[in-house]
Amino acid sequence: MGCWLIMWATFVFFSATGQGLALHALLIAIFIAVTVPITTIFLMRAALFRARRAGRDVPPSISRIVRNEPLSEEAVTADSEASKN
């Protein structure tokens, strides 16, 4: 809501001062409104993926593309060695 109020205040201020319509404020607000939910979804999915790999009790995945089972000790060791190289 704060983003929209700032956008409207900017729009009214620059339009009232005689500099023409301030459409850049509207474009910025639309960009933020579109990108924030997408970013939130990606962060949530990454957190759930890491929690599943750690063996925590989280809701099951509905995707069949990526394995979400907890890693075995051998897999954890192999992953850590591969990341060092």
C-alpha positions in Angstrom: 0.0 0.0 0.0 2.9 2.3 0.8 4.3 1.9 -2.8 0.9 2.9 -4.3 0.5 6.0 -1.9 4.0 7.2 -2.8 3.2 6.7 -6.5 0.0 8.7 -6.3 1.7 11.5 -4.3 4.5 11.7 -6.9 2.0 11.6 -9.7 -0.1 14.4 -8.2 3.0 16.6 -7.2 4.7 16.5 -10.5 1.5 16.9 -12.5 0.4 19.9 -10.3 3.8 21.6 -10.6 3.3 21.9 -14.4 5.9 19.4 -15.5 3.3 17.3 -17.3 2.0 13.9 -16.4 4.4 11.9 -14.2 3.9 8.5 -15.8 7.3 7.3 -14.7 5.9 6.9 -11.1 3.1 4.7 -12.4 5.6 2.6 -14.4 7.8 2.1 -11.3 4.8 1.1 -9.2 3.6 -1.4 -11.8 7.1 -2.9 -12.0 7.3 -3.3 -8.3 3.8 -4.8 -8.1 4.7 -7.4 -10.7 8.2 -8.4 -9.5 7.7 -8.6 -5.8 5.3 -11.6 -5.8 7.5 -13.5 -8.2 10.6 -12.9 -6.1 8.7 -14.0 -3.0 7.6 -17.2 -4.6 11.2 -18.1 -5.7 12.6 -17.4 -2.2 9.9 -19.6 -0.7 10.5 -22.4 -3.1 14.3 -22.2 -2.4 13.7 -22.3 1.4 11.4 -25.3 1.1 13.9 -27.2 -1.2 16.7 -26.6 1.3 14.5 -27.7 4.2 13.5 -30.9 2.4 17.1 -31.7 1.6 18.0 -31.2 5.2 15.3 -33.7 6.2 13.0 -31.2 8.0 9.3 -31.8 8.3 7.8 -29.6 5.6 5.0 -30.1 3.1 5.8 -32.5 0.3 6.8 -31.3 -3.1 4.2 -31.5 -6.0 7.0 -31.5 -8.5 8.5 -34.7 -10.0 11.3 -32.9 -11.7 13.8 -32.5 -8.9 14.5 -35.1 -6.1 13.7 -33.6 -2.7 14.7 -36.5 -0.5 17.2 -35.8 2.3 20.8 -36.3 1.3 22.8 -39.3 2.7 26.1 -38.7 4.5 28.0 -39.8 1.3 26.1 -37.4 -0.9 26.8 -34.5 1.5 30.5 -35.3 1.6 30.6 -35.6 -2.2 28.7 -32.3 -2.6 31.0 -30.5 -0.3 34.1 -31.9 -2.0 32.8 -31.0 -5.4 32.1 -27.4 -4.3 35.7 -27.0 -3.1 37.1 -27.9 -6.5 
